[in-house]
């Protein structure tokens, strides 16, 4: 009750903040993720779900692994591969795999603002950015007269001014340009496959698929054959946030708010409930089990009197009592069924237990036993206790 004057105001403020956050609309996220899972303007949720219409009756799958890993698991030749990301920069190993896929007949469509050296060097490709285009907008068109439109396609609200500054004209076919005459869509023939590269990935996003210029996107993808499609998620920026759980949580607004709420709640708990409500209760060690030591003392006493049969009977009685208590087994009949049950519960070999019980039965029906028989019985029982850990408790 003494802390109520602190707890009540803090709780009220906390509840008010939660209510405000719940009813405050989230601002639009304009970050370019290009991920099939994102419905934000520059995500690719719509395009990915349209692929089944663009490539009817064909298998559409996505992967968040490097292509080197995929080809180690299965064959993926003669497919369409679509990669949309900010920077496409595969390592040397992945670049070799992509080249091999192209040579064997696959088509690869890449839309990225920049291309890594292992791909760019093969066709002497370099990208640049135009500062002379319209601010936050661009005009583009096709080179093919069958696809070209009289009026250029106009895209707004995004970075659309990347283009290819140079390339090997002997290997590259220009498929599209911007209004300044710079190439932004090219094709490279590699083996039996085709490599299509577009320098403006923002075009292929949710925002533009909801606009009138969306037919430009479909025309770009119409260069690909109608066959199975592999959609890449590995090279996207969002993949970096999934590298650690905490980074992924902080990248999602709802999860981030829940995470901070948890942290604040823990701080309040430490402040107001961290102090103990009672004194520390001392730990009292339980009394140790001295039964085995007592039996050993009594056994030594009988042993000195050479009453071997009496000692053996008491050892057997204690041993059977131990089995009843520890393993919940009935010891009225010392038969093979009891041996098997005890073996299962104690993990001691059946043959070893049969030898022990055979000796016990022999002692039980005898009127007197020799010292050697008593020692053998004692050794076998002690061996049982050791293996079952009786002395360690």
Buried (B, 14 or more C-beta within 10 A) or exposed (E): EEEEEEBEEBEEEBEEEEEEEEEEEEEEBEBBBBBBEBEBBBBBBBBBEBBEEBBEEBEBEBBBEBBBEBBEEEEBBBBBBBBBBBEBBBEEEBBBBBBBBBEBBBBBBBBBBBBBEBBBEBBEBEBBEBEEBBEEEBBBBBBEEEBEEEEBBBBBBBBBBBBBBBBEEEBBBBBBBBBEEBBBBBBBEBBEBBBBBBBBBBBBBBBBBEBEBBEBBEBBBEBBBEBBBBBBBBBBBBBEBBEEEEEBBBBEEEBEBEBEBEEBEEEBEEEBEEEEEEEEEEEEEEEEEEEBEEBEEEBEEBBEEEBBBBBBBBBBEBBBEBBEEBBEBEBEEBEEEBBEBBBEBBEBEEEBBBBBBEBBEEBEEEEEBEEEBBEBBBEBBBEBBEEBEBEEE
